[in-house]
Amino acid sequence: MNHGGGPLLVLAGAGSGKTRVIIYRIAHLLDLGIPPDAIAALTFTNKASEEMRDRIGHLLGNRKQAAKLTMGTFHSLGLSMLRAERNALGYPSGFAVYDQADQLGVVREVMRSLKDFSRDGERRWDVKAILTRISLAKNGFIAPEDYQPREADEYDVITAEVYPRYQAALRSYAAFDFDDLIVEPVRMMQRDAAIRDRWAGRFRFVLVDEYQDTNRAQLLLVKELVARHGNLTVVGDDDQSIYAWRGADPTNILRFGDMFEGAVVVKLEQNYRSTKLILDAANAVIGHNANRHGKTLWSELGAGEPITHAVAQDAEQESRWVAQELKRLKDGGRRWQDLAVLYRSNLQAKGLEDELRQLQVPYVMYGGQEFFERKEVKDVIAYLRLALNPRDELSLRRIVNYPARGVGPATVEKVVAWAQARHATMWDVLQGVASAADTPALEEAGLRAGVRNALAGLVAIVDELGRSLRAGTPVAATRQLIAAIGLHDDLRDASPSATAAQRRIDNVEGLLGSLTRFEARASGADALADYLRKLSLESGEEADTSGDRVVLTTLHGAKGLEFPVVFMVGLEEELLPHARTLYPQATDALDADHASDVSEERRLCYVGITRAQRKLYITRSCTRLSRGRTMARIPSRFLLEIPEELIDVKDLGEEARQAVPASELRSFFATFSADD
């Protein structure tokens, strides 16, 4: 880590200590006298940045110096830039950041405004598929006016209609989405020399973790930040690039030397996590991908146990055996938290959960609903966001009839039409309703007296909330809001049981606890608006690893984790590699040319294998139920790429002993190219 200046790529193989690389690199720069506020380290999760900051502070023995480092996610840096430059963008201080649920709401609103958005007037489009295309376009730095749909792809065609309207809607709501947090700062720097100089001159050294996961927009942001000096250090592993579906571009790391002249490349191939046998299996699988930086992981931890390959007759037997083996390992001295089960799709977990409950095996499932995504929490946050930014129409639509006050969709559409006719916002209209300034016009708009009273009551609640928030008492203001709208009573009435109601009330109390912590360290409406924006940046990948429980997670969710014992279940064709890769659907953004490219699925398998420290189990089933029919299953091609001498096969049923011979299967898969 004694590299001086200029671009540096550290190819850190799985388990080679990449976080340590960044920590010691930053410590070295500080030893050279570089001011901490001149160093920026960008990560992909808040958890990663917090861990780095803590370790740097411990290493230096100076936590105050570590606190001065600019260290966080790409999105948090982008948010800071947008907040600092909001006047140049024409945004209010209370601008909102929309998470995926909010974004889907905007797309739905846009779809409703289109006169002819379906081929037959009845078809329901997959709104998430449209949003995915918009997101990929933004990450690819394609503006709405430059979006070129493939005529053969009807989802591309409708996206070309929705994208510009979606972006215009965000602007009218004074809101940014996740992708804007990266794209808009780049556009600012590209069109405004003063802004570019301000931010490019702020950081003398830039470091990026998990560089293989960057997309085009993130690459352009990095380029803008280092354009003056080229002092860029990136750490990553192209063999763990598994997020192409959300825009990550592995060519950013594969072509690093071409993009940054004079780049130095360092390979870290010693693995400190896994046994030699596990690494031999991982190396054998990933070696079948042709377009990669050549690396061969090795370890000094000894050969270790063979991989157990359990073959079940059906999925039920597979799940039952995994649950029993987990219990056996616990009885043999392992802790529950030492054990993890990985799968390609969340759908695979249901049967396993049933078996674990039968055997009373405690478990935690990663990838569940995040705290700030729970309905009751988002409802309260929507009130807060609206009180700080009345232009936030999505928040207004969310709470205009929550709790129920007799304001139905038809009324909302009348308000929207009335606002559009007057070139006003929805909130302007509601304030007019509350003041009854133009009673004949209100009657002409078809708003009944009861509805007008309900809307006037809502305006009064939000206005009072806004005054209290601006007075610097967010906790007291939120408690007053909860009482004013009768939230607890509504949650009790809407819940199937007293226990469920209390759980939802506790979630609201959890938000109040978070606001209490905010209030202890900051004050003011601008700070509160910033706090609410940052809630949208909470990542579902930052899982709670506390407690003695077996971990169940998807292969994507397992990245960055490690466990003494790992079970990889369902290693079959159409599960891993996934059927959506082999046979893309109409809603998928990738074109047919990618149908046979399973290189990313192979990388996903590699990630799964390298999560295991001491023992790896691989399971598959000979048959599975599909749409009510029992279907024969074929072993995954990746399983067949692992040398036979590394595997101990365990037959769990009669069907398994009648499985197709491995030699015949190898002949079948020999027709595939090395890079699929």
Sequence and secondary structure as in RCSB ss.txt:
>XXXX:A:sequence
MNHGGGPLLVLAGAGSGKTRVIIYRIAHLLDLGIPPDAIAALTFTNKASEEMRDRIGHLLGNRKQAAKLTMGTFH
SLGLSMLRAERNALGYPSGFAVYDQADQLGVVREVMRSLKDFSRDGERRWDVKAILTRISLAKNGFIAPEDYQPR
EADEYDVITAEVYPRYQAALRSYAAFDFDDLIVEPVRMMQRDAAIRDRWAGRFRFVLVDEYQDTNRAQLLLVKEL
VARHGNLTVVGDDDQSIYAWRGADPTNILRFGDMFEGAVVVKLEQNYRSTKLILDAANAVIGHNANRHGKTLWSE
LGAGEPITHAVAQDAEQESRWVAQELKRLKDGGRRWQDLAVLYRSNLQAKGLEDELRQLQVPYVMYGGQEFFERK
EVKDVIAYLRLALNPRDELSLRRIVNYPARGVGPATVEKVVAWAQARHATMWDVLQGVASAADTPALEEAGLRAG
VRNALAGLVAIVDELGRSLRAGTPVAATRQLIAAIGLHDDLRDASPSATAAQRRIDNVEGLLGSLTRFEARASGA
DALADYLRKLSLESGEEADTSGDRVVLTTLHGAKGLEFPVVFMVGLEEELLPHARTLYPQATDALDADHASDVSE
ERRLCYVGITRAQRKLYITRSCTRLSRGRTMARIPSRFLLEIPEELIDVKDLGEEARQAVPASELRSFFATFSAD
D
>XXXX:A:secstr
    SS EEEEE TTS HHHHHHHHHHHHHHTT  GGGEEEEESSHHHHHHHHHHHHHHHT HHHHHTSEEEEHH
HHHHHHHHHTHHHHT  TT EEE HHHHHHHHHHHHHH S  SSSS     HHHHHHHHHHHHHTT  GGG    
TT HHHHHHHHHHHHHHHHHHHTTEEETTHHHHHHHHHHHH HHHHHHHHTT SEEEESSGGG  HHHHHHHHHH
HTTT  EEEEE GGG   GGGT  THHHHTHHHHSTT EEEEE B SSS HHHHHHHHHHHTT  SS     B S
S     EEEEEEEEHHHHHHHHHHHHHHHHHTT  GGGEEEEESSGGGHHHHHHHHHHTT  EEETT   GGGSH
HHHHHHHHHHHHH TT HHHHHHHTTSS  S  HHHHHHHHHHHHHTT  HHHHHHHHHHTTTHHHHHHTT  HH
HHHHHHHHHHHHHHHHHHHHTT HHHHHHHHHHHTTHHHHHHHHSSSHHHHHHHHHHHHHHHHHHHHHHHH  SH
HHHHHHHHHHTT  TTS    SS EEEEEHHHHTT  EEEEEE   BTBBTTBHHHHS  TT SS GGGTT  HH
HHHHHHHHHTTEEEEEEEEEEEEEEETTEEEE  B HHHHTS GGGEEEEE SHHHHTS  HHHHHHHHTTS TT
 
